Every structure is written in structure tokens, then in C-alpha cells.
């Protein structure tokens, strides 16, 4: 199935969860957060949250940033 | 208790340092770590962006090694909605309720969008965030933000990254006089004297980012601004003399010796101070 991850199409297994996706993208998910279709998914729910087909997923992480 | 012994207190947390460091613009995590250590800062801003799987190391390693309070920001958000979602993401990513709320209204000036800022601040405070809003130097807006329950206000001295210092020191003074939450001068600091002026005006702290990270020698500038913030704080506490248009002699007039005029001598005593 296809989901949009950070603006790019990505093929994932049908039962893939948020936890699976983060693991695949980043390894140890330190300082990472996820939103699906504009709703933040709390870390504690990643393993139990399946990726909906066609979902827009944002996976973000810390970067250096002062202002803007 | 001497004023210089008191700590900066934000939302019941105490800090010895009154200099906050924005982490944007450093060439590397190592450069950031060096400047951070020299700056003595105990609060550091970080931003969130789409995960870059190829990124080397994490800024979190640097900040956690230095045991600083992480202050995530909502840099790059132009609407209250985006800022709220970014804050929620930051809470998940960094496990902190602290958020430096930035809602930008214009691409070129990066000035805050006041109506959106108020909407976002109210919602985030409802959700239990410790909100430190980046705001204009408008004392009325600062008051509104404080009334909503913001933990501090962070007025700009001049536009972000401009290095133009404090363009309206009178507004900052008025803000300081009226605020009952800490006032943190944010944006516009270009060099050490700007940090000193902010503190002399009565600000509780200064945030410096580009002034340090983009200086030719960031570590040296981190030291300079650290010392200037300390100096400004001490000077404010010491109580400066009032400004006067005319001189006021520091040496008493009393007891001044008198010299007889010698006709044709051509010399008279001058200079009293």
C-alpha cells in the first residue's frame, strides 16, 4: 500500500504501523515525532497505530534552530 | 539578597545564566557544543524539520550532554494552526511542555503575526504548554500574552538575524516596567553591547542565536555576549546615574584655592572636574 511520507510516496506493507515506519526511517527514534493527516500520534500509540492507506505522514526530528 | 545572586525563574524553574542560546546557524554540532559551553547558556532552542535519514548525529546529543533545558520553537510557522501542531510534535519529540512560540506574519521581515500568535498561545496554554512567545516590542501585545498565561514574553529588539540591536529601547523599558513575567530580549542582537543594553533596560534574559553562530569566531563571541549580559545585569542592579544635558562636577567647588590676578600674566585657572 502507498502512503505519503514527508511529501514522498512510499510503499509499505499492508499492516505497517507508525512504529514500523519510524524504525525503518530513523533507527532509534530519539527526538522524533509523527503526525498523520495533521494529527499528532503520541509515541505511546505508535505500535498500535496502523498507517491508513494514502495517509499523509509527517515524520519530524530535531535540528539546529534559533529563529526561523 | 544581592540582586546579582538571584536566579532567572521561568515557570518555577531556576537558571543561573541569563543568556539563552539559539542553536541555528552553527557550522556543525561540534561548533555548537563549543559555543554552548563557553556561553554558559542553560536554555537552548531547537527546531523540528522533516526527518533526514542521512543526518549525522543528533543535536539532542549535544544538548543532553550539556544538561540544558531544551526549548523547542515553532520557527517557520505562519498560522496558529501550524504552530499548534508543531508544538504538539515538539512535545512528543523532546518530552517537554516548553515551547518558544513563533508565528511569523511576513517572509521578509519575519515579524510576528499578532492575531495568530494570540490564538496559538491561548490554545497551547489550554493544552498545558509552558509558552514563551516571540513577540513584537509592543507593550500592549506583551500584556495580552501575559494575561493569557504565557510564562515569559520574548520581544524582538529588531528583526531576526538582522543584528540591528534594540531599535526601540523605550518600548522595551515600558514592557519591563509593566510585565510580571520574565522579559527575554529575543532577535536582533548583533554584538555584545546589545546584550548589555537589553539587561540595562531591565530585561531578565537575552536570547542570542545568529550573533554567536554566524560570528567569525563563535566561541569568542559567545564569551563576549555572556560577559555583556552579566555586565548589563550588574549595572541594572547597581542603579545607573540619571542622564543630564549639562555637566555635573564630580569634584567639590568648596575649598578651591584662589589665585590673585597678576595683571598681564595671561593665565587663569580652568577646569573644575
Interface residues (C-beta under 8 A of the other chain):
Chain A: X6 X7 X25 X26 X30 X31 X32 X33 X34 X35 X38 X40 X42 X43 X58 X59 X60 X61 X62 X63 X64 X65 X66 X67 X68
Chain B: X21 X22 X23 X24 X25 X26 X29 X32 X45 X46 X47 X48 X49 X50 X51 X52 X53 X55 X58 X59 X60 X72 X73 X75 X76 X85 X88 X89 X90 X91 X92 X93 X94 X102 X104 X110 X134 X160 X161 X186 X187 X207 X209 X210 X213
